[in-house]
Amino acid sequence: MSPAPSVSHSITVRLEFEARSAAVSSITTTIEQRGGEVTALDVSASGPERMRADVTILTGGNEHAMEIVEALRGIEGVDLGKVSDRTFLAHLGGKLTVESKMPIRHRDDLSMVYTPGVARVVKAIAENPDDARRLTIKRNTVAVVSDGSAILGLGDLGPLAAMPVMEGKAALFKRFAGIDAFPICLDAHSVDDIVAHVKAIAPVFAGINLEDISAPRCFEIEDRLRRELDIPVFHDDQHGTAIVVVAALRNALRVVGKDIASVRIVLSGAGAAGTAILRLLRAAGARDIVVTDIHGIVHEGRRELDGRLPWIAEVTNPREITGTLRDAVAGADVFIGVSAGNILRGEDVATMAQDPIVFAMANPTPEIDPAEAAEHAAVVATGRSDFANQINNVLAFPGVFRGLLDAHASNVDDRMLLAAAEALAAVVTDEELNPTYIVPSVFNEKVTTAVASAVEQVAREEAGTVDTITGAMRAVYADEIVMPRD
């Protein structure tokens, strides 16, 4: 059985056929009988006898798409033309461009944008490096850095294969926060090499977004860069996920009338995302958390605890339980999964406390089928876009960086992350809140503004630079008068 048709596997097929209704009906029926979904039929040419149309079809994958194409090829009187994979078409030539803000129309423009006028700006920055934030792209630019070692859960596929993901991330930065982000995919493998490369390029950027770097190296890389750079470093796989999970949990607990300080939480996964979620849950007030990994419940009596596991064992599991994930889930109020698919069943959720909450976020296959979980759980969330309550990092990272950049922050800490989570949760009003709407849509215009404002406020408080000018006023007065210091 083919996977459910989706836009990520959609194709456009060019067909020529007889100009009669029966021919169109035959085409659409053939597609639907083979499990495809027709979303558009655009006529590009028409005559008295024949016509040409581009048919857009949702499929369940490459094999399914080819099965549909072959079926269309077999329809009498239909000529098959070009077949295009819409996702690959969207990536032709990459998803980003670089454009000049300053028109270069004549010698005067050239003299200011480049030599000789640019020399004056160079000297100004040399005399006062802080001016780089005012007079270069550093002001609004983030590096999206990866070594391609943990791409979308697909594994270590290298820096070239990481490019489409990092380009997409940069596009999201621009779309949702107006930030100019650029993909930096490093052919570097050791912690020392990656840290050295990022430090070498850091002068261009106002922030570093680490992405798809495998654990446990990602922890040390982030820790070192945070210590050694004067700009914020944010590993989105860790902290972006944590922010959205905590925001979603706050609202899910509002739905069932429970308090984060008293609920029992089971967290499946002790990698990068799991560790960051644990830290932010504790910062948010959670006290009874049990973490499980592939070997079962993490506890201080377990042998061979390494990496971050000793710390996890120390700060979790106050009831000192042992055993498997299923043992941990029994009686729990909340399950949060950032681990592997199909590790829970409906009968496991049935053993949880009254009105349980299940966040099954493994991709592409959740820890439990959402429909099965919903038979027993009061609230269900996943990491997928085809179910309600998607835990999506794009709800967090654009606003976080917008706030950091606007505050000219030099670091990012748990107070800022928690502020982001609380602001994100608050976007969902009491009138909107229900079991299938605990996080706002990624296209909700309030999201980035709310998260950015909360992060900026904390960043300014910590730096001792609380700003009374906000919104549009800041856009006008942020740089005051741009003049040389001499």
N, C-alpha and C positions, 0 to 999 in steps of 0.2 A: 504494500500500500504506500503510495507516495505521500510525502509530507504535505501539510496544508498549503495551498497556493499563497504566495506572498509577493509583495512588490519588489523585494530584493532579488527574486528570481523571475522577474517579468521580462517578456520579450515582445518585440514588435516584428510582425511578419508582413511583408509586402505580397499581395495576391492580386492576380488578374483573373476575372471570371465574367460569365455572361451577365448582362444587365437585366436581371430579373430577380424578383423577391425570393424565389425558391433557392437560388444560388446562395444568397446571403444566409438564409435559414439553414441550408446544408452545412455551411462553414461553421456557424455558431453552434449548431447541434453537435457537430463532430468534436469541437473543442470541449464542450461541456460534458459530453459522454466520456471523455478521457480525463476528466477531473480538472480541466483548466477553467479559468474565469475570464470572460471577455470584458474589458473595462473601457475600450474605445474602438470605434471603427471609423476611420477618417478617409473619406474618398479624396484621392489626389488627381484622378483623371476619369472622365466619363465620356462615352460615345453612344451611338444608337444600338450597338451590338455588344460592346464589351466595356468594362470599367475596371479601375485599379483602386485598391484601398489598402491602407496600413492598419492592420489589426493588432491591438495591444492586448496581451494575454498574461494573466498571473499564472505561474506554474509553481510546482513544489520542488524544483531543482533541475539541474542540467539534464539528467536522464529523462525526467518527466517532460521537460521542454522538447527534447528531441523526439520523444514518442508522439507528442502533439504535432510537431512539424511533419513527421513521416505520415501521420494520418491525414493531414491537409494535402500533402503531396499526392495521396491516393484518391482524392476526390476528382471524379471525371469532370472535365471542363474547367478546372482550376489550375492556373499556372503559378508555381511558387517562385517568388523572387527573393530579395534580400531578407535575411533573418538577423535581427540585431538584439543583443543582450543589453537591456537598458541600463543595468548597473555598470557594465563595462563602458558603455557609451558615456556615462556621466563622469568617468575617470580619464577619458582620452585627453592626453596632454596635461594631466593633473587637475586639481580643483582650485588652485591658487594662481594669482597673478600679482605682480608688483607694479604699482602705478605712482607716478610723481604727483605730489600735491601742488607743485609749482609749475605753471606753464613755461616752456622755454621757446619763446617766439622770435627773439631778436638778441642783439649783442648785450643790451642792458640786462635782460633776464640771465643770459649766460654768465655775465660778469658777477652777478649776485649769487646765483646758484652754485657756480664753480669759481674758477680763478678769474680775477684776483680777489674778489670780495670775500670768498669763503675763508681766506687766510685770517681775516679779522676775527671770525667766529672761532677758528681753531685756537688762536692765541687766548681768547676769552676763556675757553674751556680749560686750556692748559693752566691758566692762572687760578681758575676756580672750577674744579671738577664737578661741583654740584650743578653748574650750568648745563651739563650734558643732558639733564632731565628736561630742561626748558628748551634747548636748542637743537636736539637730535631726536631720532625715533625712539631713543631709550625711554622717553616719557610714557609711551603707550605700547610697548612691545614686549612680548613674552616668548621665550624659547620653549617649544614642545620637544622634549628630549627623550630618546629611546635608543636602546641597543638592539631591539627586536628579539629579546630573549623570552618574552612571554606575551605574544601578540594575541589579544582577544581570546585567551584560553586555548589558542591553537598550538602554542609552544614556541620553541626557539627557532624562528625562521629567518633571522638575520635582519640587518638594517635596511636592505633594499625592500624586502617584503613588508617592513614596518611603515614605509612611506605613505601608502594610501590611508592608513589609520591616522598618522600624525597630520597629514594634510586635512583630513576630515575634522580632527580636533581643532586645528587652526581656523577652519571655516566656521566652526561652532563658536569659537571665541569672538570672531568678528560679528556673526549674526546676532548673538545674544548679549554681547557686552561692548561691542564697538572696539575691541582690542585687536591690535595687529599682532598676530602670532605667527611663528615660522617653524616648520618642522626641521629638527636637527636629529638625524639618524646616524648614530656613531658606529663606526667599525672598530669598536673597542670592547674589551671583554672583561678585564679585571676591574675591581673596584678602584684601584689606583689610577688606571688609565681613564676610566669614565670621569672620575672626579677631576683629573687634570684637564681633560678636554672641556668639561663644562666650565671650569674656572677660567680657562683660556678665552672662551667666547663670551663670558659673563658681562664684560663692559658694554656690550651692545644692548643688553636687555634690562628691563626693570623687574623681571621675575622669571623663575624657572619652573616649568611644569614637567615633572618626571612622569613617564608613561611606559607601561608594558615592559618593565624591568623585573626580572625574576627574583623571587625571594630565595634565600635571605639577603642577597646582595643589595636589594633595594633599600633595606633598612640602613645599612652602613653608608651607602652612597648618599642618602638623604641626610643622615646625621652629620656626616662630614661636610657636606655642602652647606648645611645650615650654620655650622660653626665657622666655616672659612670664607663665606660670601657675605656681602652687605646688602643683599637683595633677598626677598622671600623665596623659599624653595618648597614646593608643594607636590607630593606624590599623589596624583589623583586616584590611582587604583586603591590607595589606602584612605586618604582623607575625604575625597569627594564621595566615595561610597559611604563612609562613616557619617558624614553630615546628613545625607539623604535618609539613611536608615534611622538615625536618631529623630529626625523630623517626622518621618512616617510613623515611627513608634509612638511618639508623643501624641499624634492624632489618633492612632489606632487605640491607644489607652483611653483617650477621651471618648471614643465610641463605646467601649465596654465598661467605662466607669471605674478604671483601676489606676493606681498610682505607681510610677516607675520605681519609687523607693521600696515598695513592698512586693512587687511581682517577682516570680522566679523566671529567669531567662536562660534558655539553652542556645548557645552559639556554636554552630557547626562550621569548623574551619579555623585554623590557627595560623594561616599565612598572612600575607600583607594586609588584605582587606579585613580579615577577622581580628587581627591584632589592633588595627586602628579603630574598628568598631568597638572593641572592648574598652579601649582607652576613653573614647568619647561617651560611651554608655556610663562609665564610672564618673566621668566629669558631669554628666547629666543627672546623677543621683542614684543610679542603679546599684544595688548592693548584693543581690543574690544571683550571680551569674555562674553558669557552668559551661566550660568550653570543651568541645570534643574535636578530635582529629581522626585520622585513619586508624589509629590504635585504640580509640575509645576515649573515655573521660580523662582529661588532663588533671592530675592531682599530684601533690608533693611526694607521695609514696611510690609513684611510677618510676621505673628504671629508665635510664638513657634519655633524660630531658636535656635538650640542647637548644641553642639559639635563643629565641624569646620564650620558650616553653617554661623555664624555671620562673621567670617573672609572672607568666600567666598562672602557673600553679600557685604562686604565692598570693596573688590578689583575687583569685576566684574560688569557687567551690567551698563556701563557708560551712556547708553541711557535710563535707568530706565524703561525698558519695563516689563510688567506683563503678566500673562496668562499661556498657556500650552506650551508643547514642540513644537507643530505645530505652535503656534504663534511665538516662538523663531526662528524656522527654516526659516520662510518666509524672503527672502532677504539675508540670510546668505551665506557666501562663503564656509564655512567648517562645516561639522557635524562630531563630534567625539562621539561615543557611547561606554560606558563601563557600561551598565545598564541591560536591559532586552530585550528579543526577541520580534520581531514583534510589535514594537511600532511606526513604521513609514511606510508610503506607498509611492508608486511611485509618487502619486500626490503631496505629501508633498515635495519631492525632486524637483519636477517641479516648486515649488514656490521659490526656492533658487536663488541666483544670477547666472549670466552667468558662465559657466564652474565650477559647484560646485564640491566639494571634499567630499566624504562620507567615513568615517571610521566606519564601523559597527562591533564592536569587541566582543559583547556578545557571549558567548559560552554555549552550542553548537548551539544555534539558534541566529543569528545576529538580530540587531534591525530592519533591513529590509533585505529582500531577495536580495543578491548581484546582481543577474540578473535583478531584478526589478529596483534596484538603478542605474544600468549601463545604463538603457534606458534614464536617464536624467543627470547623473553625468559624469564629465570628467574623474575622477579618483575614483576608489572604492577599499577599503582595508577591510579585515576582520581579525579575530583571528584564522581562520581555515586554515588547510593545503590543502584543496581541492579547494581553489580559489586562484587567483593571489593576490600578495601583502599581504602575511601573516604577521601580526604584532605579532612577536614571541619573547618572552623575552630572548630566548637563543642567540639572536643576541647581547644582552647587558651584562648579568651578568657574563659570563665567562671572557670577556675582562676587565670588570670593576674590578673584584677581582684580575685578573692577574696584572693589573696596580697597585692596592692598595698594594698587597703583595710585588711586586718588589720594590716599593718605601718605604716599611716598614711603611706605613701610619698608623696613629693612629685614623683617622676619615675619613668621606666622606661627601662632601658638594655639594651644587648646582653647583658650578663652575666645579667640576669634572664630575657631571652628564651631564651638558651642553656640556663639552668637548667631552664626550663619544658620545652624540647624533650627534654632528657636525662631528666627525670622522666617525661614522657609515654612515651618509648621504653621505660623500665624497667617500666612497667605490664604490658607483654607479657613473660611469663616465658619461660625457656628451654623449658619443657615445652609452652607454648602456641604458640611461634613456628613459623611455616611460611610457604611462599611466598604463601599466600592470607590470612595473618593477621599483618600487620606493624604494624598499629595497632589499639588496642583499640576496642571498640564505644563509641559515644557514650553508651550507657546503662550502661557499666561504672562502678560506684559509686566505684571507686578513682581514676578519672581526675582529677576536680576536686580532690580532697584532695591527691593527689600533686603536681599542678602548683602548687596554691596554696601548699603547704608549701615547695616549692623556691623559688618566687618570694619568698615572705615572708622566708625565711632570708637570701637575698642582699640584699633591700631593707633588712633590719635590720642586716646586717653593714656595708653601705655607709653607713647612717645612724649606726652606732655604738650601736645600741640592741638588742643581742641579747637575746632574751626567753627565759627558762627555763621560763615557764608555757605549756603547750601544750594543745590540744584543749579538752575540756570544762572544764578548770580556767580557761582564759582567758575562757570565756563567763561564768563566775561572778565572776572578779576583775578583768576588764578595766577597769571604771570605778571600782573601789573604792567609796568612799562618796560618793553624790551629795548634796552639801550646798553651800549658797551660801558664797562665800569670806569674807563678812563675819561 
